[in-house]
Structures are given as structure tokens and as C-alpha cells.
Amino acid sequence: MFTYYVRLAWLSFKKTPVLSSLIVGAIGIGIGACISILTVYTLMIQDPVPGSSDKIFTYKLDNQPELEEDRSGDSAYALVGYRDATNISKSNIPDAHSLHYQTEAVIFPMNEGPNQGQAPFKDELRLASSGFFKVHKTPFLYGSAWTENEEESSPFQTVLSKVLNEQLFGGVNSVGKSLKIGSNSYKIVGVIGEFNPIPRYFETDSDAFSVMAGAVIPFSLTEQLELRKKGGNSRCFEDPAEDTFQSFLETECNWIHHWVAIESESARRDFKDFLDNYALEQRRYGRFMGPFTHELHDVMSWLEDRKVVNQDYRLLLSIAFLFLIVCLLNCIGLMLAKFLGKSGEMSLRRAVGGSKKMIFRQHIVEIAFIGLLGGFVGLLVSLIGLFGIKSLYRNYEQLAHISWELTLLTLVLAVGATVLAGLLPAWRVCRLPVSQYLKSQ
């Protein structure tokens, strides 16, 4: 019987192609608009490290040198100064510490391999402690990271991102080779695998939705290389005493990311107490005069605090669903016109023994069939919409794609919404006065 109803639905579509196409188009446009915005929004708010987000923490410290108004919402406190980062990283309470900041440097390609003769180019460079790879659970395609001891004893080592390794070596194992970065030569000890957490929670001061590229070198080289931070925020509460990098390190400037891995709840409380005690100790030296309480955040609360999700998308998502409702309201009128247009056919079926229940089921199947077609049109519209988003917003390639889950959701939403909108027209056609219509014929 279901197959028979589907066949009738297809015949009905062909009998009224213009009206049926208008219904399919209205559903497709409404669904497509919703799914394109919903796709980006769901990826924005997802957990970037599922299963570990409640065990990875960062903190805020108010290192104002003078007592001023409450500035707890200031982005400066999303970072930490060099002096405090190195002091706090000596705590053995966390299981691992990740100190890092981003800059850029000139990469000199090797004169070998598939990219021989490639000109030097600037790329992202990240100075990070050995704990960076443990805290953020960085997977390795080849090799491994340097150890804590190696960071101090032989710091001129580097780990390449998968993107940079493909660019320089065609994606083959480059561990053991040397690479000139800036004015120094580094031994390649590892290549990072697929590591693009969305959002990039550990560097929310830069583009949180871009792909991690470039190379990583030991944080212990910070003082020696004197590389200023680039591609992120930096905030100083006072000017350096001298125009030197060492003076900058000693100044009240916040520019470093510090994350820790803490497994147990008791250790988390101990680390929070440690931060409070550290701030009290520094206050004796005239530092940390700010009025607000120092904060410890896990990954998800940090993303919420930093308002990583673009607020425009919250508004756009609401508008998209309102637009879908408008489309469905239009579909109700179009379906009512379509169904009432075949009143004679339905009355004749009723006259030869067809029940109201059978007529209603037939129309529900037809509505679902139209909704399914609208769902496929919606997928096409959403792909066009996502292409537009990628064109308008830089580095949104990771966000602007549809997963199989959202593909299924699109079809289910299209069918469900269409059936819901079509209940009234289907009910109306079943209530037609059969005798009155047949007499008029």
C-alpha cells in the first residue's frame, strides 16, 4: 500500500509540476538557510577535546600594578606575563604545563625532495614547552616531541605541523632532517598528525577556527631568540624600562598562554589555592593590586568566557528558523490549493468506497514525498550558503562543511516540517462534502 501511495504522489507531482515545484522550492530554501547557519554554529559550540575538556585548565590573574576599577572582563587577563608563567609552571600540582605563544619566522626549504628550489617563506611559528603536546593531546604522524630535559640541554629541535611537512617534504617522514628557521638550524624530531581542534581553544586571542600550521620550537628559546609575539593579543600595563627584549620580559605585560592538565578534583582545588597564594605573595611586592577574584577555567567554560562563538550567528540562527516558519506557512497555502484542486478525484474515490483515513494517509505520504524532495533541494541550498560563508569569512573552511549527521538531519527536518505544515491541508481535503461535489458535476 505504501508503494502505491508513493506512486500516486509522483503522479500528483507530475500533474501539477509548477505548484509542486513551488512547494519544494519554498521548503528547500527555508531548510537550506537553517542548515547552513546551524552547521557553522554547531561546530562553533562543540567540545574541541571530547572526554578531556574538564581536565584541561587555564587561569586568569589580575596583575595590575595599581588598584584600578574592576577590569575582570578585559582580554588582557586571558593571557599571562613571562615572569608569572615561568614561576607558576614550576608547580608540581598539575600533571603537565603548556606554555606557548605564537609568532612568525622565515622558513628556508631544503634543497631536496619534491619541492626543491622553493623560495623561503614566512610561516606560523609557535614557541611551546614540552608539556604542550601532552596537555593538548597532540597526535604524531612521525616521531615525537622533545622531552623536558631535552628542552634545556638541546633546545634547537622542532616539530612540524602536518601542513608544513607536506609543503616542505611532500608528506613523507622528515624526522631526523634539519630545517633552517630564521637564522638557526633545527633538528626535526616529530610531525604532528591530524590536530585541528575546533574551536582552537588554547589560542583564542588569534583566529580560533583556523588550521594549525607552521612549526613548533621549545619555549626555553624565548629569551635567546627574542621573538616578539605576532598573530595574537599582547597587553602591557606599563612601558618597559629599556627598549630591550629582556626589559619587555620583566615588564607587566600579558602575552603568553598557560594551560595545565589536571586529572583529579582535589588537585584542581590545590592548584586554585596555589594561584591564590601566589597572588597574595606577589601583592607584598606591590603587584596584583586588582580587585577581582582569580579564576580557573576548564576548556568549555573558557570558550564561554572568551565568547568565542560569533554572536552574529546566534542572531542569524534565530532569523533562519523564523524564515523557515514563514516558508512553511506559505507551503500550507500552496498545498491547500494543490489538494483542493483535485477535489473531484478525491470525491470520486470516496464515492467508490475510499475512507477518510485512506485519503488522509495518501496525502500524508504525498506531503512526505514533497518534503523529501525539498530536503535534497535544501542540501544544495545549504552547500551554496556554506560556500558563501567561506568566501566572506577567512579561515572558516573547517566550519563550512556538512557532516553526514547534518545531512540526515536536513532530510528528517525537511520531511518532519513539511508533514507538520501539511496536516491542515490533508485534513481539509478529507472533510470535503462528497455528495455536494458529485451533484454539482
C-alpha positions in Angstrom: 0.0 0.0 0.0 2.9 2.4 0.8 4.4 1.8 -2.6 1.0 2.6 -4.2 0.8 5.8 -2.3 4.3 6.8 -3.4 3.3 6.2 -7.0 0.2 8.3 -6.5 2.4 11.1 -5.0 4.7 11.0 -8.1 1.7 11.1 -10.5 0.3 14.1 -8.5 3.6 15.9 -8.7 3.7 15.5 -12.5 0.1 16.6 -12.8 0.8 19.9 -11.1 4.5 20.5 -11.7 4.5 24.3 -11.2 2.6 24.2 -7.9 4.5 21.2 -6.6 7.9 22.8 -7.6 7.0 26.0 -5.7 6.3 23.9 -2.6 9.6 22.0 -3.0 11.5 25.2 -3.6 10.0 27.0 -0.6 10.8 24.1 1.7 14.3 23.8 0.2 15.2 27.4 0.6 13.9 27.5 4.2 15.7 24.3 5.2 18.9 25.3 3.4 19.1 28.6 5.2 18.7 26.9 8.5 21.1 24.1 7.9 23.9 26.3 6.5 23.8 28.5 9.7 23.2 25.6 12.0 26.2 23.8 10.5 28.6 26.6 11.4 27.0 27.2 14.8 27.1 23.6 16.0 30.8 23.3 15.1 31.5 26.6 16.9 30.0 25.4 20.1 31.2 21.8 20.0 33.7 20.4 22.6 37.1 20.6 20.9 38.6 17.9 23.1 35.8 15.4 23.9 36.4 13.4 27.1 39.3 15.7 28.3 37.8 19.2 28.3 37.1 19.0 32.1 40.7 18.1 32.8 42.5 20.9 30.9 42.6 24.3 32.6 43.8 27.8 32.2 43.6 30.7 34.5 43.2 34.5 34.9 45.4 36.6 37.2 44.9 40.3 37.8 48.5 41.6 37.7 47.5 45.3 37.7 50.4 47.3 39.3 48.0 49.8 40.7 44.5 49.5 42.2 42.0 50.5 39.5 38.5 49.7 38.6 37.3 46.2 38.1 38.6 45.0 34.7 37.9 41.3 35.1 36.3 41.2 31.6 39.4 42.7 30.0 41.0 40.4 27.4 44.4 41.1 28.9 43.7 38.7 31.7 43.1 35.8 29.2 46.9 35.8 29.0 49.8 35.8 31.4 53.2 37.5 31.7 56.5 35.8 31.2 57.6 36.2 34.8 54.3 34.7 36.2 54.1 31.9 33.6 57.6 30.7 34.4 57.1 30.9 38.1 53.7 29.1 38.1 54.9 26.4 35.7 57.3 25.3 38.5 54.3 24.0 40.4 54.2 20.2 40.5 50.4 20.1 41.2 49.3 19.8 37.5 50.3 16.7 35.6 51.7 18.8 32.8 52.2 22.5 31.9 51.8 24.0 28.5 53.5 27.4 28.0 53.3 28.7 24.4 52.8 31.8 22.2 52.6 32.3 18.5 54.9 34.3 16.3 56.2 34.0 12.7 59.5 33.3 11.1 61.1 32.7 7.7 61.3 29.1 6.7 64.1 28.0 4.4 63.1 24.9 2.4 65.5 22.1 2.0 67.2 21.9 -1.4 65.9 18.3 -1.9 62.7 16.4 -2.3 59.7 17.3 -4.4 59.8 21.0 -3.5 63.4 21.5 -4.4 64.1 25.1 -5.4 61.2 26.5 -3.4 61.8 30.1 -2.2 62.0 30.9 1.6 58.6 32.0 3.0 57.1 33.3 6.3 55.0 30.9 8.3 53.5 30.5 11.7 56.0 29.6 14.5 55.0 28.6 18.0 57.3 28.5 21.0 56.0 25.9 23.3 57.1 23.9 26.3 57.4 20.1 26.1 54.1 19.9 28.0 52.2 21.5 25.1 51.9 18.1 23.4 50.8 16.3 26.5 48.3 18.8 27.7 46.6 19.2 24.4 46.9 15.5 23.5 48.7 16.2 20.2 48.9 13.2 17.9 52.0 12.5 16.0 52.3 11.3 12.4 56.0 10.7 12.7 58.5 10.9 15.6 57.6 12.6 18.9 58.1 15.7 20.9 61.2 16.7 22.8 61.4 15.9 26.5 61.6 18.4 29.3 65.3 17.6 29.8 66.0 18.0 26.1 64.3 21.4 26.1 67.0 22.7 28.3 70.0 20.6 27.1 69.5 20.7 23.3 66.7 23.1 22.6 67.3 23.5 18.8 64.7 21.0 17.9 61.4 21.4 16.1 58.1 19.7 15.5 56.4 20.4 12.2 52.7 20.7 11.6 51.2 18.3 9.0 50.6 21.2 6.7 54.2 22.4 6.8 55.6 18.9 6.4 53.5 18.4 3.3 54.6 21.7 1.9 58.3 21.0 2.5 58.7 17.3 2.2 55.6 16.1 0.3 54.2 14.5 3.4 56.9 11.9 3.9 58.7 11.2 7.2 61.1 14.1 7.7 62.2 13.1 11.3 66.0 13.4 11.6 66.4 16.1 8.9 67.5 19.6 9.6 65.5 22.7 8.8 66.6 26.4 8.9 64.0 28.6 10.7 65.1 32.2 10.9 68.8 32.3 11.5 69.1 28.9 13.2 69.1 25.3 12.1 66.7 22.9 13.9 66.6 19.1 14.0 63.2 17.8 13.1 62.1 15.4 15.8 58.4 15.0 15.0 55.5 15.7 12.7 52.0 16.4 14.1 49.2 14.4 12.7 45.5 15.5 12.4 45.3 18.1 15.1 42.8 20.9 14.4 40.6 21.2 17.5 37.5 23.3 16.7 37.5 25.9 18.2 41.3 26.2 18.8 40.7 26.8 22.5 44.3 27.1 23.5 44.8 30.3 21.4 41.5 32.2 21.5 43.3 35.5 21.0 44.0 34.7 17.4 41.7 33.0 14.9 40.1 30.2 16.9 38.8 28.5 13.7 42.0 28.4 11.6 44.1 25.3 10.9 47.2 25.0 13.0 50.2 25.3 10.6 53.9 26.1 10.8 56.4 24.7 13.2 56.8 24.4 17.0 60.1 25.0 18.8 61.0 24.9 22.5 59.7 27.7 24.8 63.1 27.7 26.5 64.5 29.6 23.5 62.3 32.6 24.2 65.0 34.8 25.9 67.7 33.7 23.4 65.7 34.2 20.2 63.9 37.4 21.3 60.9 36.7 19.1 58.0 39.0 19.7 54.5 37.7 19.7 52.6 38.0 16.4 49.2 36.9 15.4 47.6 37.4 18.8 46.9 39.8 21.7 49.5 41.4 23.9 48.7 43.9 26.7 51.2 45.9 28.8 50.2 47.8 31.9 53.4 49.8 31.9 56.2 50.7 29.4 59.4 48.7 29.6 62.2 50.4 31.4 64.5 49.9 28.4 64.0 49.2 24.7 65.2 45.7 25.0 63.5 42.3 24.9 64.8 41.4 28.3 63.2 44.5 29.7 60.0 43.6 28.0 60.0 40.2 29.7 60.4 41.9 33.1 57.5 44.3 32.5 53.9 43.8 33.4 52.9 42.5 30.0 50.4 39.7 29.4 51.0 37.7 26.2 51.6 34.0 27.0 49.2 31.1 27.0 49.5 28.8 30.0 47.4 25.7 30.2 47.7 22.8 32.6 46.4 19.2 32.7 44.9 18.2 36.0 43.2 14.8 36.4 41.7 14.9 39.9 39.3 17.2 41.5 41.5 17.6 44.6 44.5 18.6 42.5 42.3 21.2 40.8 41.4 22.7 44.2 45.0 22.6 45.2 46.1 24.4 42.1 43.4 27.1 42.6 44.7 27.6 46.1 48.3 27.8 44.7 47.2 30.6 42.4 45.5 32.5 45.2 48.6 32.1 47.4 50.9 33.1 44.6 48.8 36.3 44.0 48.9 37.1 47.7 52.7 36.7 47.8 53.1 38.9 44.7 50.9 41.6 46.3 53.6 42.0 49.0 55.9 43.3 46.3 53.3 45.8 45.0 51.9 43.6 42.3 48.4 42.0 41.8 46.5 45.0 43.1 43.4 44.3 41.1 40.1 43.8 42.9 38.7 40.8 41.2 39.0 37.1 42.1 41.5 35.0 40.2 39.8 32.4 38.0 40.4 28.9 36.9 38.7 27.7 33.8 38.3 24.4 32.0 38.0 24.3 28.2 34.3 24.8 27.8 34.0 27.5 30.5 36.9 29.2 28.9 35.3 29.3 25.5 32.2 30.7 27.1 34.1 33.3 29.0 36.0 34.4 25.9 32.8 34.5 23.8 34.5 32.5 21.1 31.1 31.9 19.4 30.4 34.7 17.0 27.3 36.5 18.4 26.1 37.2 14.9 25.5 33.5 14.4 23.2 33.3 17.4 21.1 36.1 15.8 21.3 34.5 12.3 20.3 31.2 13.6 17.1 32.7 15.1 16.4 34.6 11.9 16.9 31.4 9.8 14.4 29.4 11.8 11.9 32.3 11.6 12.4 32.3 7.9 11.8 28.6 7.8 8.5 29.1 9.6 7.5 31.8 7.0 8.3 29.3 4.2 6.2 26.6 5.8 3.3 29.0 6.2 3.5 29.7 2.5 3.6 25.9 1.9 0.4 25.5 3.8 -1.4 27.8 1.4 0.2 26.2 -1.7 -0.6 22.6 -0.5 -4.2 23.6 0.3 -4.5 25.0 -3.3 -2.9 21.8 -4.7 -5.1 19.4 -2.8 -8.4 21.4 -3.3 -7.6 21.4 -7.0 -8.1 17.7 -7.1 -11.4 17.7 -5.1 -13.2 15.8 -7.9 -10.7 13.0 -7.8 -10.9 12.6 -4.0 -14.7 12.8 -4.0 -14.9 10.1 -6.6 -12.6 7.9 -4.6 -14.7 8.5 -1.5 -17.9 7.6 -3.6 -16.4 4.2 -4.6 -15.5 3.2 -1.1 -12.4 5.1 -0.1 -12.4 6.0 3.5 -11.3 9.3 5.0 -8.4 7.5 6.7 -7.1 6.2 3.4 -7.4 9.6 1.8 -5.6 11.2 4.7 -2.8 8.6 4.6 -2.4 9.1 0.8 -2.0 12.9 1.3 0.5 12.5 4.2 2.6 10.2 2.0 2.4 12.8 -0.8 3.4 15.5 1.7 6.4 13.5 3.0 7.4 12.8 -0.6 7.4 16.6 -1.4 9.3 17.2 1.9 12.0 14.7 0.9 12.4 16.4 -2.4 12.6 19.7 -0.5 15.3 18.2 1.7 17.5 17.4 -1.2 17.0 21.0 -2.6 17.8 22.2 1.0 21.1 20.3 0.9 22.0 22.1 -2.3 21.0 25.5 -1.0 23.0 24.9 2.2 26.1 23.9 0.2 25.8 27.2 -1.7 25.3 29.0 1.6 28.4 27.4 3.1 30.4 28.3 0.0 29.3 31.9 0.6 30.3 31.8 4.2 33.7 30.5 3.3 34.1 33.4 0.8 33.0 36.0 3.4 34.8 34.7 6.5 38.5 33.9 6.4 39.6 30.6 7.8 36.1 29.2 8.1 37.0 26.2 5.9 36.9 23.9 8.9 33.4 25.1 9.8 31.8 25.4 6.4 31.1 21.7 5.6 28.2 19.4 6.1 28.7 16.1 8.0 26.7 13.0 7.4 24.8 13.7 10.6 23.7 17.1 9.4 22.8 15.6 6.0 20.5 13.2 7.8 19.1 15.9 10.0 18.4 18.1 6.9 16.3 15.3 5.3 14.5 14.5 8.6 13.8 18.1 9.4 12.5 18.7 5.8 10.1 15.8 5.9 9.0 16.4 9.5 8.4 20.2 9.0 6.6 19.6 5.7 4.3 16.9 7.2 3.5 19.2 10.1 2.7 22.0 7.8 0.6 19.7 5.6 -1.6 18.3 8.3 -4.2 21.1 7.9 -4.4 20.8 4.0 -4.7 17.0 4.3 -7.4 17.2 6.9 -9.3 19.8 4.9 -9.4 17.6 1.7 -10.7 14.7 3.8 -13.6 16.8 5.0 -14.9 17.7 1.5 -18.7 17.1 1.2 -18.7 14.3 -1.4 -22.4 14.3 -2.3 -22.5 18.1 -2.8 -19.5 17.9 -5.1 -20.8 15.0 -7.2 -24.2 16.6 -7.6 -22.6 19.7 -9.0 -20.9 17.6 -11.6 
